[in-house]
């Protein structure tokens, strides 16, 4: 798929909703193939959120995690919020009134969550970077930090703080006994726990924060008292919540009510087409596929969606997406350090031919196939 499509594509126009890992992978491939497309996102820059937690503790790092869409995709990018998808007229309506017509639609809306793990705001690159710089300041002036939620984001947040500032007191509160995501092997989750303990992170497991709604998040205070449902009290200067990741279904929920899974993801067939719509694809977190929600998988979905758009144009058989078996190797379960997104190394349970990493800072950060590799690297340099 590296060469341009050798057919008339004048009547074809693809709209991609969402500029996360899956969206930029699809856009990059369409750009290489010279297939007309428009990428829509409410932000003006791609956010490499695998490194978002490092950007929350290290000043100057955030600018490395944002890449301008317009620099990379030029006139093929629209910054805007999708307010309606008109299936009958095959248009995507933006909040400013612009209507984008499509012959094929790729939904790549991803998931939403709390800052700093996610940045889901209508914002400029400069404002987004400043938000992370402000977060660094809050962490720096806090001697005692409580992290709420012990999934992968919470584990990495606690480890990032303790790695960058060993003298700070860091407490991680998690409602379950096992840390990190359930897709990980039990031995990996146990190793995660041991690493945090070695770093000096205090763990309160199988306890829930009972006054979370009343707590100031991401703001330094002289004293914040965190209560748990088992009667524990933890004094802190800063509380960071790393929980509540949800499928971002806002753009399509009203149009695809019958195709929604219980979590808001879109039901798709083996070709990643939304059920009942051969010209509409869902990829990444918003696709109801039985596998871990990972950036790596999102770009694999993009490969299949773009291949099937091309195959449809050429009237060729479609390509099926096959979720890979979760086969783990000793090397892939290496969790010697949990920083710069390296916990994701433990989540990658794929064939060795798919092992690709991009080096950012001191650690190797796993990236999806075709994301940064297919982007114009001048935009990456511009972001640094």
C-alpha positions as CSV (number, residue, x, y, z in Angstrom):
1,X,0.0,0.0,0.0
2,X,3.0,2.3,-0.4
3,X,2.1,3.6,-3.9
4,X,-0.7,5.7,-5.1
5,X,-4.0,4.1,-6.1
6,X,-3.9,3.7,-9.8
7,X,-7.6,4.6,-10.5
8,X,-9.8,7.7,-10.6
9,X,-10.5,8.7,-7.1
10,X,-12.2,12.0,-7.9
11,X,-15.6,10.7,-6.7
12,X,-14.1,9.3,-3.4
13,X,-13.8,11.4,-0.3
14,X,-12.9,10.0,3.2
15,X,-13.7,11.8,6.4
16,X,-11.9,10.7,9.5
17,X,-13.4,11.7,12.8
18,X,-10.7,11.7,15.5
19,X,-7.0,12.4,15.3
20,X,-5.6,9.9,17.8
21,X,-3.3,7.1,16.9
22,X,-5.8,5.3,14.7
23,X,-6.9,8.5,13.0
24,X,-3.5,9.8,12.1
25,X,-2.4,6.3,10.9
26,X,-5.4,6.2,8.6
27,X,-4.9,9.8,7.4
28,X,-1.2,9.2,6.8
29,X,-1.9,6.2,4.6
30,X,-4.6,7.9,2.6
31,X,-2.2,10.8,2.1
32,X,0.5,8.5,0.7
33,X,-2.1,6.8,-1.5
34,X,-3.3,10.2,-2.8
35,X,-6.9,9.4,-1.8
36,X,-8.9,12.6,-0.9
37,X,-9.6,12.9,2.8
38,X,-10.3,15.3,5.7
39,X,-9.2,14.6,9.3
40,X,-11.3,16.2,12.0
41,X,-10.3,16.8,15.6
42,X,-11.2,19.3,18.2
43,X,-7.6,19.9,19.0
44,X,-5.1,21.5,16.6
45,X,-2.4,18.9,17.4
46,X,-1.9,15.2,17.7
47,X,-1.1,14.3,21.3
48,X,1.2,11.4,21.9
49,X,-0.5,10.6,25.2
50,X,1.7,7.5,25.9
51,X,4.2,10.1,27.2
52,X,1.6,12.4,28.8
53,X,2.5,11.4,32.4
54,X,6.2,12.1,31.9
55,X,5.2,15.5,30.6
56,X,3.4,16.0,33.9
57,X,6.6,15.8,35.9
58,X,9.4,17.0,33.6
59,X,9.4,20.6,32.5
60,X,9.9,21.1,28.8
61,X,8.9,17.5,27.9
62,X,5.3,18.3,26.8
63,X,6.3,20.1,23.7
64,X,7.8,16.8,22.4
65,X,4.3,15.1,22.7
66,X,2.3,17.4,20.5
67,X,2.5,17.5,16.7
68,X,0.6,20.0,14.6
69,X,-2.1,18.4,12.3
70,X,-2.0,21.3,9.8
71,X,1.8,21.1,9.4
72,X,1.4,17.4,8.6
73,X,-1.9,17.2,6.7
74,X,-2.2,20.8,5.6
75,X,-5.6,21.6,4.0
76,X,-6.8,18.0,4.8
77,X,-7.3,18.9,8.4
78,X,-10.2,20.7,10.1
79,X,-10.2,21.7,13.7
80,X,-13.7,21.4,15.0
81,X,-16.2,19.5,17.1
82,X,-18.5,17.0,15.4
83,X,-22.1,17.7,16.4
84,X,-23.9,15.4,14.0
85,X,-23.4,12.6,11.5
86,X,-26.1,12.6,8.8
87,X,-26.2,9.0,7.6
88,X,-28.9,9.7,4.9
89,X,-26.9,12.6,3.3
90,X,-23.5,11.2,4.2
91,X,-22.3,14.3,5.8
92,X,-20.4,15.2,9.1
93,X,-21.6,18.4,10.6
94,X,-19.2,20.5,12.7
95,X,-20.1,22.9,15.5
96,X,-19.2,26.0,13.3
97,X,-21.8,24.9,10.7
98,X,-19.4,23.3,8.1
99,X,-20.7,20.1,6.5
100,X,-18.2,17.6,5.3
101,X,-19.5,15.1,2.7
102,X,-18.1,11.6,2.6
103,X,-18.2,8.5,0.5
104,X,-16.4,6.6,3.3
105,X,-16.3,7.5,7.0
106,X,-13.7,6.4,9.5
107,X,-14.7,6.8,13.1
108,X,-11.6,7.0,15.4
109,X,-12.9,9.0,18.3
110,X,-10.9,7.2,20.9
111,X,-11.6,7.4,24.6
112,X,-11.9,10.2,27.2
113,X,-10.5,10.4,30.7
114,X,-9.1,12.8,33.3
115,X,-6.2,15.1,32.8
116,X,-3.2,14.6,32.8
117,X,-3.5,11.1,31.4
118,X,-5.8,12.4,28.7
119,X,-6.2,15.8,27.1
120,X,-9.7,16.1,25.7
121,X,-10.3,19.8,25.3
122,X,-10.9,22.1,22.4
123,X,-7.5,23.8,22.6
124,X,-4.4,25.1,20.8
125,X,-1.1,23.3,20.9
126,X,0.3,26.2,23.0
127,X,-2.5,26.0,25.5
128,X,-2.1,22.2,25.8
129,X,1.6,22.4,26.4
130,X,1.1,25.1,29.0
131,X,-1.5,22.9,30.8
132,X,1.2,20.3,31.2
133,X,3.8,22.8,32.3
134,X,1.4,24.1,34.9
135,X,0.9,20.5,36.1
136,X,4.7,20.1,36.5
137,X,4.7,23.2,38.7
138,X,1.9,21.7,40.9
139,X,3.9,18.5,41.3
140,X,7.2,20.3,42.0
141,X,5.7,22.3,44.9
142,X,3.9,19.4,46.5
143,X,5.8,17.3,49.1
144,X,3.0,14.7,49.4
145,X,1.0,13.4,46.4
146,X,-1.9,11.0,46.3
147,X,-2.7,9.2,43.1
148,X,-6.2,7.7,42.8
149,X,-6.6,4.7,40.6
150,X,-4.1,1.9,40.1
151,X,-4.6,1.0,36.5
152,X,-1.8,1.5,34.0
153,X,-2.1,5.3,34.1
154,X,-2.1,5.5,37.9
155,X,0.8,3.1,38.2
156,X,2.8,5.1,35.7
157,X,1.8,8.4,37.3
158,X,3.0,7.3,40.7
159,X,6.2,5.9,39.3
160,X,6.9,9.0,37.2
161,X,6.7,11.2,40.3
162,X,8.8,9.0,42.5
163,X,11.4,8.5,39.7
164,X,11.7,12.3,39.0
165,X,11.4,13.3,42.7
166,X,12.5,10.5,45.0
167,X,12.2,12.7,48.1
168,X,8.4,13.2,47.6
169,X,5.8,11.0,49.4
170,X,3.6,9.3,46.9
171,X,0.6,7.2,47.9
172,X,-1.4,5.2,45.3
173,X,-5.0,4.3,46.3
174,X,-6.6,1.5,44.2
175,X,-10.0,-0.2,44.7
176,X,-8.6,-3.6,43.7
177,X,-5.9,-5.8,45.1
178,X,-4.1,-6.2,41.8
179,X,-2.5,-3.2,40.1
180,X,-2.4,-2.3,36.4
181,X,-4.8,-3.6,33.8
182,X,-6.6,-6.9,33.8
183,X,-5.2,-7.8,30.4
184,X,-1.8,-8.2,32.0
185,X,-0.6,-11.6,33.2
186,X,-0.8,-12.0,37.0
187,X,3.0,-12.3,37.3
188,X,3.4,-9.0,35.5
189,X,0.9,-7.3,37.8
190,X,2.7,-8.6,40.8
191,X,6.0,-7.3,39.5
192,X,4.4,-3.9,39.0
193,X,3.5,-3.9,42.7
194,X,7.0,-4.9,43.7
195,X,8.6,-2.2,41.5
196,X,6.4,0.5,43.1
197,X,7.2,-0.7,46.6
198,X,10.9,-0.7,45.8
199,X,10.6,2.9,44.6
200,X,9.0,3.9,47.9
201,X,5.4,4.3,46.7
202,X,2.9,3.7,49.5
203,X,0.0,1.5,48.5
204,X,-3.5,1.4,49.8
205,X,-5.1,-1.5,47.9
206,X,-8.7,-2.7,47.9
207,X,-9.8,0.7,49.2
208,X,-11.9,3.4,47.5
209,X,-11.6,7.2,48.0
210,X,-14.9,8.1,49.6
211,X,-14.6,11.9,49.2
212,X,-13.1,12.2,45.7
213,X,-15.8,14.5,44.4
214,X,-15.0,17.0,47.1
215,X,-11.3,17.0,46.5
216,X,-9.4,19.6,44.4
217,X,-7.7,17.7,41.6
218,X,-4.3,18.7,40.1
219,X,-4.0,21.7,42.4
220,X,-1.4,22.2,45.2
221,X,-2.9,22.9,48.6
222,X,-1.4,23.3,52.0
223,X,-3.3,20.3,53.2
224,X,-5.8,18.0,51.6
225,X,-7.3,15.1,53.5
226,X,-8.2,12.0,51.5
227,X,-10.7,9.6,53.1
228,X,-11.2,6.0,52.0
229,X,-14.2,3.7,52.5
230,X,-12.3,1.7,55.0
231,X,-11.6,4.6,57.3
232,X,-8.1,5.5,56.3
233,X,-7.0,9.2,56.1
234,X,-4.1,10.4,54.0
235,X,-2.8,13.9,54.1
236,X,-1.5,15.3,50.9
237,X,-0.6,18.5,49.0
238,X,-1.8,17.3,45.6
239,X,-4.4,14.7,44.4
240,X,-4.2,13.3,40.9
241,X,-7.1,11.1,39.7
242,X,-6.2,8.4,37.1
243,X,-9.5,6.6,36.6
244,X,-12.7,6.8,34.6
245,X,-11.6,6.1,31.1
246,X,-14.6,5.9,28.8
247,X,-15.3,5.4,25.1
248,X,-15.7,8.8,23.4
249,X,-19.1,8.2,21.7
250,X,-20.3,11.8,21.7
251,X,-19.8,12.4,17.9
252,X,-21.7,9.3,16.8
253,X,-24.0,8.2,19.6
254,X,-27.2,9.8,18.2
255,X,-26.6,8.4,14.7
256,X,-25.8,4.8,15.6
257,X,-28.0,4.0,18.6
258,X,-28.7,0.4,17.4
259,X,-25.0,-0.3,16.8
260,X,-23.7,0.7,20.2
261,X,-22.2,-1.8,22.6
262,X,-22.9,-1.4,26.3
263,X,-19.7,0.7,26.8
264,X,-20.5,3.0,23.9
265,X,-18.2,1.4,21.4
266,X,-19.5,0.6,17.9
267,X,-20.3,-2.9,16.9
268,X,-18.3,-3.9,13.8
269,X,-17.9,-6.9,11.6
270,X,-14.7,-8.7,10.8
271,X,-13.8,-6.0,8.2
272,X,-14.2,-3.3,10.9
273,X,-17.3,-1.9,9.2
274,X,-20.0,-0.6,11.5
275,X,-22.8,-3.2,11.5
276,X,-25.1,-2.4,8.6
277,X,-22.9,0.2,6.9
278,X,-20.4,-1.0,4.4
279,X,-18.9,2.5,3.9
280,X,-18.4,3.3,7.5
281,X,-15.5,2.0,9.6
282,X,-14.8,2.2,13.3
283,X,-11.2,1.8,14.5
284,X,-9.3,2.1,17.8
285,X,-11.0,2.4,21.2
286,X,-14.4,3.1,19.7
287,X,-14.5,-0.2,17.8
288,X,-16.1,-3.0,19.8
289,X,-13.2,-5.5,19.3
290,X,-12.3,-8.1,21.9
291,X,-8.7,-7.0,22.7
292,X,-6.9,-4.5,24.9
293,X,-7.5,-0.9,24.0
294,X,-4.0,0.1,22.8
295,X,-2.5,2.6,20.4
296,X,-0.8,-0.3,18.7
297,X,-4.1,-2.0,17.9
298,X,-5.6,1.3,16.7
299,X,-3.0,1.6,14.0
300,X,-3.5,-2.0,13.0
301,X,-7.2,-1.2,12.6
302,X,-6.3,1.8,10.5
303,X,-4.3,-0.5,8.2
304,X,-7.3,-2.7,7.7
305,X,-9.8,0.1,7.2
306,X,-7.7,1.9,4.6
307,X,-7.0,-1.4,2.8
308,X,-10.7,-2.1,2.7
309,X,-11.5,1.3,1.3
310,X,-9.0,0.7,-1.5
311,X,-10.3,-2.8,-2.0
312,X,-13.9,-1.5,-2.2
313,X,-12.8,1.1,-4.8
314,X,-11.2,-1.6,-6.9
315,X,-14.0,-4.1,-6.2
316,X,-11.6,-6.6,-4.6
317,X,-12.3,-8.9,-1.6
318,X,-12.1,-7.2,1.7
319,X,-9.4,-7.8,4.3
320,X,-10.6,-9.2,7.7
321,X,-9.1,-8.0,11.0
322,X,-8.0,-10.8,13.3
323,X,-7.3,-9.8,16.8
324,X,-3.9,-11.3,17.7
325,X,-3.7,-14.0,20.3
326,X,-2.4,-12.8,23.7
327,X,0.8,-14.8,23.6
328,X,3.4,-13.4,26.0
329,X,7.2,-13.9,26.0
330,X,9.6,-13.3,28.8
331,X,11.2,-10.3,26.9
332,X,7.8,-8.7,26.4
333,X,7.0,-8.9,30.1
334,X,10.0,-6.9,31.1
335,X,8.8,-4.3,33.6
336,X,12.1,-3.3,35.1
337,X,11.1,0.3,35.1
338,X,7.7,2.0,34.8
339,X,8.2,5.3,33.2
340,X,7.8,7.0,29.9
341,X,4.9,4.6,29.1
342,X,7.2,1.6,29.5
343,X,4.5,-0.3,31.4
344,X,2.9,-0.7,28.0
345,X,5.8,-3.0,27.1
346,X,4.2,-5.5,29.4
347,X,0.9,-5.2,27.6
348,X,2.2,-5.9,24.2
349,X,1.6,-9.6,23.6
350,X,2.1,-9.8,19.9
351,X,4.3,-11.5,17.4
352,X,7.9,-10.4,17.3
353,X,7.5,-9.1,13.7
354,X,5.2,-6.4,15.1
355,X,7.6,-5.1,17.8
356,X,8.4,-1.6,16.9
357,X,9.4,1.2,19.2
358,X,10.2,4.8,19.0
359,X,12.8,6.3,21.3
360,X,11.8,9.3,23.2
361,X,14.1,10.4,26.0
362,X,15.7,7.6,27.9
363,X,13.2,4.8,27.4
364,X,11.8,3.0,24.4
365,X,8.2,3.9,24.0
366,X,6.0,1.5,22.0
367,X,4.3,3.2,19.1
368,X,1.7,1.9,16.7
369,X,2.8,0.9,13.3
370,X,2.5,3.7,10.7
371,X,1.8,6.6,13.1
372,X,4.9,8.7,13.6
373,X,6.7,6.7,10.8
374,X,4.2,8.0,8.2
375,X,4.0,11.5,9.6
376,X,6.0,14.3,8.1
377,X,9.0,14.3,10.5
378,X,9.4,18.0,10.0
379,X,6.3,18.4,12.1
380,X,7.9,16.4,14.9
381,X,11.0,18.6,14.8
382,X,8.8,21.7,14.8
383,X,7.1,20.4,18.0
384,X,10.4,20.0,19.8
